[in-house]
Amino acid sequence: MSCSSVFVFSNAFLNYHFHADHPFNQKRVLLSKTLLEHSGLLEKNDIIQPRLATVDELSLFHDLSFIETVKKAGSGELGSDEGFEYGLGTEDTPIFNGMHEASSYLVGGTLAAVDYVLQGKAEHALNLGGGLHHGFKRKASGFCIYNDGAVALKYIRKKYGLRALYIDTDAHHGDGVQWAFYDDPNVCTLSVHETGRYLFPGTGNVNERGIKAGHGYSFNLPIDAFTEDESFLQVYEAALKNIAAYFKPDVIVTQNGADAHTYDPLTHLCSTMKTYEKIPQLAHEIAHKYCDGRWIALGGGGYDMWRVVPRAWAQVWSVMKTGAAQTGSIPETWLSKWQQEAPVSLPATWHDSENIVPHIPRRKEITEKNAKIVLNALKYTQNTQSGR
């Protein structure tokens, strides 16, 4: 099924750059874009430009004092200790020149994607520069300065008045977005992530269900370390289908972190490209079943930027554009363009070899444990009617 879709990109996305040794490298977006171009899946007329998010737009979620501090930090006007209160100048989120402008472009890219979809100019929109889900109201966290997903969801509510389902499959809990809407019954959040017992940010337990009017609209699936494809997809599919049927969203926003892959150096999950072929296919299905196709997709984490992220993110666009995931060989032209620069051998196929996942002695136990987590998380959908 071919759908009208737009791809948000600007070289300005590459300005979101902490330092050469930092694991968060937005060159991932460029690698993904060029893979799509060499595969014949992305043309110039598919691409739209981001815009700078305004201070008023950023203030839909972030405190003005935080925004002003980010501005000062990025222009060299912040004292050495002034930024710590706001999560700036830390090992995870170091200060860099122009950080306000660079961060505002990422948010503006997501807002441009929202407008294209909700004004009927496209069914789907992809902003791989976005997905910075750890940013808080007045604090940067986990490589994230401004939280484009939270700003965009606030923007959707204020400008369009639609009910949104936010789906986060990053290996790290989507904490910033969850807390932004923890008391809001009009934004339902679903996060499938590695349990916080082992991984930043340490939140995302099943019993985090929301408060006040928002109780019952926050869902967390903290899967066990070393979870493989089959169990990951069982959890994701069961949760997404049940929650979508319960909430009946007007629009979906997905965060597509690619760090649940077995190659990722910062997490302990063991999925392969099978997972990243299926994730967007299920999101696509839900978008058309409940939302007339309205789907905004974002990037996110992913720290094997050569072997994993370009293929995983390219599959999101492939599903948006063609309705199907890519199979077969990676274009030789893309491999030859980047192999000399890559510190590892680039994969020659869209799929992974089955032998890349290490032997997991606890596989059965992990699968059973994850299945129980799903049952526990979905109890609310079975016992309560949607607020619609």
N, C-alpha and C positions, 0 to 999 in steps of 0.2 A: 504494500500500500504506500503510494507516494503521497507525502504531505507537504504543505507549504511551511517552510522553516527558514529561520535566519540565524546566522552565526555572528556573534559579536566579537570584534577583534580590533585592536590597535597596537602598534608597537609601544604605545605608552604603558601597556600592561607590564612590559619588561622593566619599567622604572621602579616597580615594587620589588626592591632588591636590598636585602640586609647587608650581606657581604659575601665574598667568594666562597667561604667555607660553610655558610649557613645551609641547612638541609632544604629549606623552602626556596625553590628556584623557579621563577616564573618562565624560564626558558622552556619548561614543560609545555606551556601553551603554544609556543612557536613550533616545537617538535610535533605536537598533535596536529596543528594547522597544516604544516607542510606534508605530513603523512596523508591527510585527507586530500590535499591538492594533488599529490603524486598518485593517489588512488583514483583520481577522477571523480571524487565525491563532493568536492568543494570548489565552487567557481566564484568569480569576483562579484557577480550579482547576488550571491547568497550572503555576502558579508555586509554588516552594518557597523557603523562607528559607535563606540561608547561616547558618553558625554561626562563632563565633570558633575558629580552630584553637588548640589548647592548645600550651604550650611543649614538652610531650613529643612532640606530633605534629610540630611544626616541627623538633624535634631528630632526627627520623628522617633528615633530610638536613643541616640547618644546625647548625654548632657553637654550643654554648650561649653562648660568649663573643660571638659575632656577634649572637645574639638579644638578649642583655643590652645590647649597645651600641646596637642599634636602639631598644630601650626608652628608654635614656638620651637618645638623640638626639631622640626624639619628645616627651620631657618637658622639654626644654631644659637637660638636665644634662650635656651633652657639651661638652668644650672645643673651641675653634675648629679645632684640628689633629688631635684624637683620632679623628675619623671617617674620615680619608683612608685609613688602613690597611684599613678595611672598605668602602671604596667609597662612603662617605656624605659629603655636603657637596660633591660634585663638580657640575660643570655638568649632567651627565646625570642624576644622582640626588641632587638637593639635599634637605636636611633639611626636614621640615615637622612641625607639631604633630600628635601622635597617630599617627605613622607606623607604629608597631608594631601598634596596633589596626586601622588601616585595612588594612594588609598581611595581617594575620591573618584578616580577613573574606574576603579574596580566596582565601586558601588554604582556609579553612573552607568556602567555597562549592564549591570543587572536591572536597573530601572529602565534602560532603553529596551531590554528584552521584555520586561513586563508590559511596557506600553505597546510594543509591536503586537504582542499576543492579545492583550485585552482591548485593543482598539481594532481587532479583527484584521490586521495586516498580515498575520501569519498564525498558523496553528501552534507551532512550537518555536522556541528560541533557546539558544545555547550560549552561555557566557562562561567559558572555561577559566576566565580570570577571576571569577567570583567563587563563592563557597567558603568564605572566611568565617566559619561558624562559632569560633571561640571568643570573638569580641564581645565585651560587655558594655553596659550603658555608660559607664565612666571608667573603663579600664581595658587596655589591650591585653591579650592573653594568647598563648599557644600559636605564635606566628601571625596572629590576626589583629589588626589595628581597628578598622571599622568593620562592622558586621553587615555585609551587603545583604545577606539573606533576611536578617531581622528588619533592616531598613525597608527592604522591598516588600515584606509582608505587611508592615505598617502602612506603607504606601498603597498597597492593594486594598487594604481595609478603608483607608481615608478617601482615596480617589475613586475607587470602583465599588466599594461596599460588598465585595465578594468574600465568600468563605473559602479558606485555603487549607489544603493539606500539604504539610512540609515533610518530606521523606529524606532521611539522611542515612546513607550507607557507608560513610567514612568509618574507619576502624576506631576513631576516637569519638566519644560521645558528643553530640551536637548541643553542648551545654548552653552556649550563649543564646541560641535561638529558642531553646526550650524555656529558659527562665524569662525571656522577653514576653512570652505568651502564656505563662503558667496559670494565669487567672482569666484567660480569654477563651470563651467557648466557640469563637468564630475562626480560630486558627488551631488546627489539630497537628501536633508534632509526633513524628515517628522516627526513632533513632535505632538502627541496628549497628551494634558496635562491640568491640572486645570489652569484656568485663573490666571495670575500673579497679579491680583488685591488683591488676598488673600494669595498668596503663593510664597515662594522663587522659582526662583531667580527674579521674577517680570518681566521677558521678555517673548517673544514668542507670540507677537501679530500677527494678521492675516496679517498686512501690512509689516511684516518683510519678504521680498521676495527675498533677495539677491541683490548684486550690480554688476555693470560692466557686464562682460560676464556671471556671475552667477545669474543675475537677472532672476527670474522665476523658480529657482531650489531650493528655500527654501520655505517650506510649514509649517504653524502652525495652529493647531486647538485648541485654548484656550477655553475649555469647562467650563461650569459654575459649581460652587460648588454644591454639592449634586446631581450631575448627576448619574443616575442609569444605570443598564446593557443595557437596550434597547436603550437608547439614545447614550451611549458610543459606542456600537457596530454599530449603524447606522452611526455615524460619522466616525469611524475607517474604516469600510468596504467601504463606499462611497469614502473616501479620498484615501485609499490604491489602490483600483481598478482603479480609474481615474488617479492617479499619475503614477502608474506602466504602464498603457497604454500610457500615455503621454511621459514618460521618457525612457521606454523599457531598463531596466538595464541589465547588464551582470552578476551581483551578488547582493544579498541583505545581509545587515547586520542589525539585529534587536537588540534593547536594550529592555529588558523585565523587567523593574521595576514592582514590585508587590505592589505598594503603592496607587493604585486607589481603593483598597478594602475598604469597609465600616468599617472594623476593624482597619485600619491603624491609628496610633495615631498622625501622622504628617500632614495628608491631610484631605480634606473635601469632597472627592468623595464617592459615595455609590454603587460601583459595588460589585458583588459577584463572586464566582468561575465560573459562566456562562461566564463572560468576559474572564477569564483566560483559559477557554477551547477553546474559539473561536479565540483569538488573534493568537496563533501559527498555527491554522488550515488555516487561511487566508494567513498568511505568507508562509506557505508550498505550498499553491495553487499558489501564485504569483511566488515563486521560480521555480516551475516546468513549469509554463506557459511561463516565460520570460528568465530564467537563467539556463536552463538544470539542475535544482535542486540546484544550488549553493547557499547555505544559511549558514551564520555564525550567531549564536545567542549568546547574552551576557546576563548577569544578570543585576543588577542595584539597584534601591531603593527597599524598602520593610521593614517595621519596626515592623510588627507583625510577628516576626520570627518563632513563634511556630504554629499558627493556619492558616496562610495565605501563607507565602513564600514557604515552602516546597511543598505544593500542587500545587501552581501556577507554580513554576519552574519545577516540575516533569512533568507537562502537556506539557511543551515545548519539553522535551526529548521524552515523549510518542508519540507525533505527529511526531517528527523526525524519531523515530525508527519504529513505527507501522502505522503511518498515521491517528491515531485516539486518542482522549482523553480518559482518564481512567474514569470509572464509578464504582458505588457500594461502597464497604467498604474499608477503609484503613486497611492494614494488622495489625492484633493484635500484631504481633511480634515487629513492629515499635512502636506502641503505648506503649507497655510495656517497650520498651527500653528507651523511652524519657519522659514518663508521670511523673515519680518521680522528674525529673529535671525541668520540665516545670512549670511556675507559673500560668498557665491557663489550663483548660480542653482541651485536644487535640481533634480535630474533628474526628469522627468515620467514616465519609464518604468523598468521593472526592467532592461531591457537598455540597452546603450550604442550610440550612433551609431558606425558604422564609421569615420567620419572623425576620431575623437578620437586615434587612434594616429598619430604622425608617420611620415613616410616613413623607412624604415630601409634604407640602401644595402647593409648587410652581412647582410640577412635570411637569404639562403641559407647563407652561411658560418656564421652563428650557429646555424642549425638543424642543420647537419651536425656542428658542434662539440658541440652538446648531445647529439646522438645517440651520438657516440663516448663521451661521459662516461657515459651510461647503460650502454653495453656494458661499459665498464671497471668501473663500480660493481657490476654484477650478475654478474661473473665468479664471485664466491664462491658465489652461490646455485646456480650450475650445476655447480660442482665439489665441493660439500660437502653432506652430508646434514644436516638439522636435528638439533639436540641433543635433540629430543623423543623 
